[in-house]
């Protein structure tokens, strides 16, 4: 029988994946949509590359959230499908995977699902394409293979069949007797078979217990609620941590013990025991500090972004660059990444890095007292007698966090340490720092989330997985309720990824098109985004005349959710830092996660 492999199963660029599949002896591939969107090759070039390698394109996947939706939503889905089918003709692919819907708009109506899948198959047939309908194990209304087959059978369309996936079938605990129903499906209506294995049952309780426990506050259990129930019994014994975790067993014992103790302090606070200093939630970002051995490249980048060099530190090689309320310090010295797990010391790197953050605090001294009570290392500061006495603590990854009161009477003011220099004010292209993305050491991601939540009083958002050409990134943002402080924390898939991905500073603007043009006209280099991405945007959304062409020209990415829209673009990387220009409209609160795979692939290609 023919053998095939999904490109999502392999690491690297699409070209690297195709080459690897061919060299391994596969007959064909499933092209995963993200791989195509991130590729600089046109669909015709991908088709030719596969032909040269002796690979067939057996499947294009996936189309999501298509069936059993309201009429107006389905009309949009057909519009999207028409563009996808035309793309598949260019690729030379004749089968598309349609996953059962997980959309909250989907209705529990098999007749409607069959009718809409039949109409989708009508359209597909016009392009010479077959539709393979697959039940996701977590589908909203259709989650089993036999349910998916009943819908396909009801539709009765010659271009509509089913896809069977071993993981989606077996992960639901389907027994041998239930599997016999597969034999009732005509073989010519099984359009595709996907095979995968997994630990049973996606981790048994013993394995879960022995390898993946974590400290309170780092997981999803309501440990504080349980503790309250225990305390109501009159229990007065110890609160003891019993945590089996492979990562912890490989880490230094000292810092891990500190993290454990911090988690118990926070747990007791949540359960109403003990008394920690109250959280002092920061209100904004005072500055981001870049450390660099050579200020010229980053200074040129800041100048192109519309920053002006406004001041110089009285006694240190540090310059202040400003535009609007956005401030960046450029510290000329040996570039070094913060050293994880130490309160002092850095790891030397080539080029520029984001090493410190100033956070505006309503009460810096009180914030420092809470940080110290929660065992955060207080950083010693070398300063002259006239310098402002700033409180600073080290985050788990070593990033220096300064607790600031900028230009507020009666409080130490870091800005007073700088002497103004002559500059020409310009109309700012950016108003403020929108967010700071901080890459974390691989094995201390959960600790970082707990630290920012407990010590700084930030709210932790849901964790998001982002596909990278060479692995899977995990990201979780910690924010204030009003978005005044937004810090996405990101970690790679393996220890080797600790420093592989640069940190970045996102600047908020009211007009990202104007800001991007200004940057480019000033000599700045924007990250180039593949044309396939914009072809996909055209299929997914409707834009005003010329709007999408402008985004394509400037490398602007686009996202929207139920609350608003998000437009953003990226500079090229300098050292280990790059900048992002972002425009938030409406109530959009995310970070364009849907665009991250394309951005990451473009950055890998630009190295």
C-alpha positions, 0 to 999 in steps of 0.5 A, a space after each residue: 500500500 502507499 505510504 504518506 505522512 502529514 507535514 505537521 509530523 515533521 520539523 523544519 520548513 515545508 521544503 525540508 519536510 518534503 525532502 525528508 519525507 521523500 528520502 525516507 521512502 514515503 509515496 506521498 504527503 498531507 500538506 498541512 495548511 500552516 506549512 503552506 501559508 508559511 512557505 515562500 513557494 507558490 502552490 505551483 512551485 510546491 507541486 513541482 517540488 513534490 513531483 521532482 521528489 516523487 511525492 504525491 499530494 494525497 490530502 490538503 488539511 484541514 478545513 475547520 468549523 464548516 457544517 451545521 452552522 447558521 446560513 450566513 456563517 455557512 455562506 462565508 464558509 462556502 466563500 472560503 472553501 471556493 478559494 481553498 479548492 482553487 488553491 488545491 487545483 494549483 497544488 494538484 491535491 484532490 482530497 480535502 480534510 474537513 474536521 467536525 466542528 468545534 465552533 460555538 455556532 455549530 448546532 446539534 442538527 445532523 440533518 443540517 450538517 448533512 445538507 451543508 456538507 452535501 452543498 460543500 461537496 457539490 462545490 468541491 466536485 466542480 473543482 474535481 475534489 473529494 471531501 473527507 469528513 472526520 470526527 474530532 474526539 473533541 468535536 462539539 456535536 460529532 465526536 465519534 467515527 460512526 456518527 460522522 459516517 451516519 452524516 456522510 451516509 445521510 448526505 449521499 453525495 458521490 464527492 463526500 466520504 469519511 476520514 478515519 483517524 486512529 487517535 480520534 477513535 481510540 483516544 475515546 476508549 473505543 473498545 474492540 466490539 465498537 471497532 467492528 462498526 468500521 466494517 459496515 462502512 463501504 471501503 470506497 467511502 473511506 477517503 482517507 486513513 490517518 494513523 497515530 499511537 499515544 500513551 493510554 489513556 492519554 496518560 494514566 493516573 499513575 503516570 500522571 502522578 509520577 511524572 507530571 505533578 506540579 506545585 500549587 498554583 502552577 496547575 489547574 486543580 482547586 487546591 485552595 478549595 480542598 485546603 479550606 475543606 480540610 481546615 474546617 475539620 480542625 486539622 492543624 498538622 503540616 502542609 506538605 508538598 509531595 510532587 513527582 515531576 521529571 523537570 524538577 528532578 533535573 533542576 537545581 534543588 535550591 531554586 526549586 525549593 524556593 519556588 515550592 515554598 513560594 507556592 505554599 505561601 501563596 496557597 495559604 494566602 488564597 485559603 485565608 491563612 497567614 498574612 502577606 503584604 497585599 499585592 501592588 499591581 503595576 499600572 504600566 510599563 515605565 521602560 524596557 532596557 536593552 543591553 548591547 555591546 554596540 549601540 549603533 544597530 539598535 540606535 538606527 532601529 529606534 530612530 527608524 521607529 520614530 524614537 528620539 534620543 532624549 537623555 543620557 544617564 549621568 554616570 553610566 553608559 545608558 541612553 534614553 530613547 522616547 516617543 509618546 509614552 514609550 521609553 527604551 533604555 540602551 545600555 552599552 556594555 557586554 550583551 548578556 541574557 538574564 541568567 535563570 535561577 540566579 539573582 545576579 549574573 548573566 549569560 553572555 550573548 552576541 548582540 542586543 538583548 532585552 534584559 530589564 523592565 521598569 514597571 510603574 507601581 502605585 507604591 514601589 516600596 510596598 511592592 518590594 515588600 511583597 516581592 521579598 515576602 514571596 522570596 523574590 531575590 532583591 537585586 543589589 544596585 551599584 549607584 552613585 549617591 545622587 542616583 534615585 534609590 530604585 527597588 528591583 527584584 529578579 524574575 525566575 528567568 533573571 530579568 530585572 524588574 524595576 519598581 518605578 514611580 516616573 515623575 511622581 512627586 514625593 517618590 524616587 524618580 529614575 528619570 531624574 538620573 538622566 540629563 536631557 540632550 538636544 533633540 528634534 521632537 517628532 510626531 510619535 508613530 507609537 503611543 506606548 509599549 503595548 506588551 513585552 514578550 519574554 522568552 523563558 528557560 524551557 524548564 521554568 515556565 510554570 514557575 515564571 507564571 506563578 511568580 508574575 501572578 503572585 509577586 506582581 499581582 498580574 492575571 494569568 490568561 489561558 495557555 496557548 500552543 503555537 506551531 514553530 517550524 522546528 517545534 511547538 511553542 507554549 505561550 501564556 500572557 500575564 496582564 493587568 485587568 485593563 491591559 496596562 501591563 501585558 507580558 506574554 511568557 513564551 517557552 520552546 519545546 526543548 532545552 535547546 530552545 531556551 535562547 533560540 527565540 528572541 524577545 520583543 517589544 510591541 509598540 501600540 499605534 493608532 495607524 499601523 499602516 502609517 507607522 509601517 510606511 514611516 518605518 520603511 521610508 526611514 530605512 527600517 526593514 520590515 519582516 517579509 511575509 509569504 504571499 500565501 498568507 495573504 491569499 489565505 486572508 482573502 479567503 477568510 475575510 472581506 477587506 475594503 478595496 486595496 486594503 489587503 494589497 497594502 498589508 501584502 506590501 508592508 508585511 502587515 498581519 491581520 486577526 479578528 475575534 468577537 470583540 475587535 480587530 488586530 493589525 501588526 507587523 514586525 521589524 527584522 531582529 537585531 541581536 536577540 530583540 525585535 519590535 512589533 507595531 500593533 493596532 488594536 481596534 475594538 475590544 481585541 485582547 489577544 496577540 495575533 496567535 493565529 499569525 504566530 506560525 507564519 511570523 516564526 517561519 518568516 523569522 527563521 527564513 530571515 536568519 
